[in-house]
Amino acid sequence: MFNWAIREGLDLPANPVLGTNRPPAPASRDGVLSDAELRAIWLACHDDDYGRIVRLLILTAQRRDEVGGMRWPEVAEATWTIPGGRVKNHREHILPLAPAVLALIQAQPRRIDREFLFGDGPRRKGDDKKRGFSGWSKSKAALDARILEAQGEALPAWTVHDIRRSAATAMADRLGVLPHIVEAVLNHVSGHRAGVAGIYNRARYAEEMRDALERWSAGANTWRPLLAMQVASCRPLTNLRRRWGWKDLPTALPEVSV
């Protein structure tokens, strides 16, 4: 700040903090949620904006603000196109949507004269900025309180971003999804998509991404109870079975212990 002020011509004889050390950078988080923890989070979600956002975060592995700011025009057929202006790396992200994700989206009521899926509009009077969901902190605190009440103990400290890391880790470790496909799902510009390799490799891996996300949302045994509970809250199982061909869905919801 002092260097900037001097360059701008402010009357400062010298930089008074010259030679001081930078503060240590915060350590990057590496928390990965277990299946039991993800199940607890899923079951504690209410059938409201925040509950659907968290469940979409689990099923899609996208960023919080990308899901919270989702717009109806971005969703077409079975694809979600996130424009570059809403993405951290400023690159348009085309994400295939698994049937479980589409069911959640279709269950979300549309607001009159509002293209955002989530949120009610301006956060305060006189604020006319168009925005999606807000109120993250209060909603997260309420979710943690419900988990505590249901389990009798709180989850170890976790953040919403841990969900993204957990989904990516499970796809790679448990489902055998190749690293470059996981990167494509996350829309990361690293590894095979960085530098010169990224310039020449413009493949989007749509089918591979779709397969990975469908297996993540419906393939692992630990997620079958979650999937059944999720679709039951959106529309009857028979309708989904007829529409999407989910022949392996149970006719009755299984008993789930948290």
C-alpha positions, 0 to 999 in steps of 0.5 A: 500500500505504501509503495502504491501511495509513493508511486501515485505521488503522495508526499511520503519520504519513504516506505515505513514498512520496507524490509518487513516480512510478509505475513504467512499465507494461510494453509490450504484446506485439505479436509475430505468429508467421509460418507457418514459426514456427507450423509449427515449433511444431506439428511439435515438439508431442508427442502428450501433454497439452501438445502437444494444448493448444498445437495447440488454442491454434493452431486455436482462438485461445483463452487458455492457461488456458481450454484447459488447464482445459477440462472434458468437460462443456463440450464438446457436439456441435461446440461448446465452452461456456466458463463465465464463471468461467473467462473473463477478461471473466467472460462465457460464451463459446460457441465453435464447434469445427472438425473438426480441433479435435474430432479432437484433443479426441476423441483425448484419453484420459479420466481416471477420476473426472476431468472435466478433459481435461488435467492429472493433478490436484493439483500437490503432496501435500495440494493438493485444489484441482481444476485442469486442466493445470499445469507450463507453464514446464517444458513450454514449455522442453521444446518450445523445446528440441525446436524448437532440435534440429529446426531447428538454431536457436531461434525468436525469443523467443515466448510461448504468448499470441503464438499467439492474436494470430497466429491472430487476425491471420491470420484478419483479414489473410489470410482476410478475416474481419471485425473483429467476427467476430474479436472474437467468436472471441477473446471480446473486449469491445471495439469493437462489443461495448463500451459501449452498442453491446455492451448492445444487440448480443447476437448471438453470430455462431455461424455466422460464427465457425464459418466463420472457424475452419474456414477458419483450421484447414483453408483456408490453403495453408500450413496444409494440411500441418499439418492432414493431420499432425494428423488422421493422429495422431488417427484415419485420414484415411479415417474423418475423410473419411467422418465429416466430409466432408473431401473435399479431404484428401489420401489420403497425407500430403504431405512437409513441410519445416520 
